[in-house]
Each structure stands twice: as structure tokens, then as C-alpha cells.
Amino acid sequence: MEAIKMKHVVTLTLAPFLLLAACGYKPAPKPPGYDSVTTTQADGIPPILSQEQLEQLDQDQLRQRINQLQTTLKNTHGNRGVSDILTSQLQAARGRMDVIQSD
């Protein structure tokens, strides 16, 4: 009697997997450009830039970066660690923008 119950349990356990394999299940395709976007960019958090990288940005890129940082900073909801990093990045970007505009 125990052997029959065991066969039913094994059959019921394997049934969903066999059904999926028989139907030819394929995962949903990734959207175009999926692999070219980093996780942080997908989350909307601007990447952390070094001073050298920041100096390579032109005025339009800096303006866009400042806007991204300000928007993300508003949405940190009190996360102090993220807020501190974004604030320092924003200050560096604004400092670089001042240097560009004064030239």
C-alpha cells in the first residue's frame, strides 16, 4: 500500500515539469537593449562618476546629469547612505558646471 502511495506522490510531483517540457515552454524574450543597460541605470540611479569622468562631460551632459541626480535625490525617501552619495555627486557636478560656465 505504501509503494502505491509513493508512486502517486512521485507522479504528481513530476507531472507539472513534464507538462511544461511537453508544451515547449520558453521564457519571455528580453526587450531590445536589455543587456546593454546596467542594473543601476534600469533602476533610474545615475552611475557614480570619478572626478576624471566628470571632467569629460560637456555642458549638456552635465545639465542632464544634474537633473538626474536631483530627481533621484528627491526619491531616496530618507535613505541616508544613498542620499549622501547623490549629494556629493550633485555638488561635484554643479562645481564642474560652474567651471565650464566661467570659461
C-alpha positions as CSV (number, residue, x, y, z in Angstrom):
1,M,0.0,0.0,0.0
2,E,2.9,2.4,0.9
3,A,4.5,1.7,-2.5
4,I,1.4,2.7,-4.4
5,K,1.1,5.9,-2.4
6,M,4.7,6.7,-3.2
7,K,4.2,6.2,-6.9
8,H,1.3,8.6,-6.8
9,V,3.4,11.2,-5.0
10,V,6.2,10.9,-7.5
11,T,3.8,11.1,-10.4
12,L,2.1,14.1,-9.0
13,T,5.4,15.8,-8.4
14,L,6.8,15.2,-11.9
15,A,3.6,15.9,-13.7
16,P,3.9,19.8,-13.9
17,F,7.5,19.6,-15.1
18,L,6.7,17.0,-17.8
19,L,3.8,19.1,-18.9
20,L,5.9,22.2,-19.3
21,A,8.6,20.3,-21.2
22,A,5.9,18.8,-23.5
23,C,4.4,22.2,-24.2
24,G,7.8,23.6,-25.2
25,Y,7.8,26.4,-22.6
26,K,10.1,29.2,-23.5
27,P,10.8,32.2,-21.2
28,A,9.7,35.6,-22.4
29,P,12.2,37.3,-24.7
30,K,14.3,40.1,-23.3
31,P,13.4,43.6,-24.5
32,P,15.7,45.2,-27.1
33,G,18.9,46.6,-25.4
34,Y,18.2,44.7,-22.2
35,D,21.8,43.5,-21.9
36,S,23.3,46.9,-22.6
37,V,21.6,48.7,-19.7
38,T,23.2,48.3,-16.2
39,T,21.0,47.4,-13.2
40,T,21.5,50.8,-11.7
41,Q,20.5,52.6,-14.9
42,A,17.4,50.4,-15.1
43,D,16.6,51.4,-11.5
44,G,17.0,55.0,-12.5
45,I,20.0,55.7,-10.3
46,P,22.7,57.7,-12.2
47,P,26.1,56.0,-12.2
48,I,28.8,57.2,-9.7
49,L,31.4,59.1,-11.6
50,S,35.0,59.9,-10.7
51,Q,36.3,63.4,-11.0
52,E,38.1,62.5,-14.2
53,Q,34.9,61.1,-15.7
54,L,33.0,64.2,-14.6
55,E,35.6,66.5,-16.3
56,Q,35.0,64.7,-19.6
57,L,31.3,65.7,-19.7
58,D,30.2,68.7,-21.8
59,Q,27.7,71.3,-20.6
60,D,24.6,69.5,-22.0
61,Q,25.7,66.2,-20.4
62,L,26.4,67.9,-17.1
63,R,23.0,69.6,-17.2
64,Q,21.3,66.2,-17.8
65,R,23.4,64.6,-15.0
66,I,22.4,67.3,-12.6
67,N,18.7,66.9,-13.4
68,Q,19.0,63.1,-13.0
69,L,20.8,63.5,-9.6
70,Q,18.2,66.0,-8.4
71,T,15.3,63.8,-9.4
72,T,16.9,60.7,-7.8
73,L,17.8,62.5,-4.7
74,K,14.1,63.6,-4.2
75,N,13.1,59.9,-4.4
76,T,15.6,58.5,-1.9
77,H,12.9,58.6,0.9
78,G,15.4,59.2,3.6
79,N,17.9,56.6,2.7
80,R,20.9,58.3,4.3
81,G,23.7,56.4,2.5
82,V,22.2,56.8,-1.0
83,S,21.3,60.4,-0.2
84,D,24.9,61.3,0.9
85,I,26.5,59.8,-2.2
86,L,24.0,61.5,-4.5
87,T,24.5,64.8,-2.7
88,S,28.3,64.6,-3.1
89,Q,27.9,63.7,-6.8
90,L,25.5,66.6,-7.3
91,Q,27.9,69.0,-5.6
92,A,30.7,67.8,-7.8
93,A,28.6,68.1,-11.0
94,R,27.5,71.7,-10.0
95,G,31.1,72.6,-9.3
96,R,32.1,71.3,-12.7
97,M,29.2,73.2,-14.3
98,D,30.4,76.4,-12.6
99,V,33.9,75.9,-14.0
100,I,32.6,75.3,-17.5
101,Q,30.3,78.3,-17.4
102,S,33.0,80.6,-16.1
103,D,35.3,79.8,-19.0
